[in-house]
Amino acid sequence: MRNTMIDYENLQKLNASFFEEYTKSFERVLNSGWYILGQSVKNFEEEFSKYNNSRYAIGVASGLDAITLSLAAFDFEEGSEVIVPSNTYIATILSIAQNNLKPILVEPSLESYNIDPAKIEAAITSKTKAIVVVHLYGKSCEMNAILEICKKYELKLIEDCAQSHGATYKGKHTGTFGEFGAFSFYPTKNLGALGDAGAVVCDDAELAHKIRRLRNYGSDVKYYNEVLGYNSRLDEMQAAFLSVKLKRLDDINKHKRELASLYLKNLKLDFIKPVVDPDYFDVYHIFNIRHERRDELKAYLLKNNIKTEIHYPVSPINQNALKGILDKGAFPISEEIHQTTLSLPISYCHTSDEVTRVIEVMNKF
């Protein structure tokens, strides 16, 4: 046990307990002869909307497409501004740029790592049309304060829920506060497919119709195209796999919360741990700690056969792809997070014994 490598993630182990049901689902879809926008997608959309207490769920090809199509549905004027956290993953910002909109970075809270509501109003201008919040690491943003700002300035609200499947704020699911909730089902997510996949949830029938049309070449009826659309459809096979895993999403989240509680209780105070608050039901897609000697710590853990990850080593403002897209500026809180954060093993396939070993090794650093 002591000499065995603890992976940060192992997708084969993570999915092993689902293989029997996956095989049945695969055979059912294969034998159906219908592989695009069929019954498996319809079933998953119904199940996922019910899980989130939303009226509609629309399956799309990826989490990036979920945000991109959500923004496209509003048909904002080119150059309109969209507020987004300065420490998010690049996909969130790409979705804004690819709609010919301007991303406006706002710093996060150093405690929650989510966008700081107290800093949003200063970034709002006459060109601001929307806010894209990101429920990072599996913790909801402070939604009441954000909703008040959106109401005051008549802004649209899109939630990036790529990491927050099942997370809640004051009992309400992430993805159900704004006009749209955008989900990724990348294989490592708490609700992960076996390839790229995503979904948009919403409560408005007209907006749901727009997403369905946009995902399918801008078409409601085959060969008749009403708007410039995309090819972004949730695959039948992935939908069938997701239906299998969705049944156990609460168990997956429960397991990850139990592992997180071990870290929270037993890691020494040298490590800055996630903040826990009873208003927030955290699902710990990522369990991150911060440490000023992060790179040394990461190397030390690897030397002791423990793999970790960094989410994320490069801030958006420093990404070459975003030069000329983002306004130059100083984002010290974001930079501090990017330079000190380290993600610890917390997969559905990890055991409490493995996490206990990680803690023991870390506490000797």
PyMOL commands that set and color helices and strands:
alter all, ss='L'
color gray80, all
select helices_A, chain A and resi 11-16+19-32+39-51+63-72+90-97+117-119+121-123+136-138+143-153+205-215+236-246+249-266+294-303+316-318+320-322+332-340+352-362
alter helices_A, ss='H'
color red, helices_A
select strands_A, chain A and resi 56-60+81-85+102-106+128-134+156-160+168-169+172-173+180-184+198-202+219-221+224-225+280-281+287-290+341-344
alter strands_A, ss='S'
color yellow, strands_A
deselect
rebuild
show_as cartoon
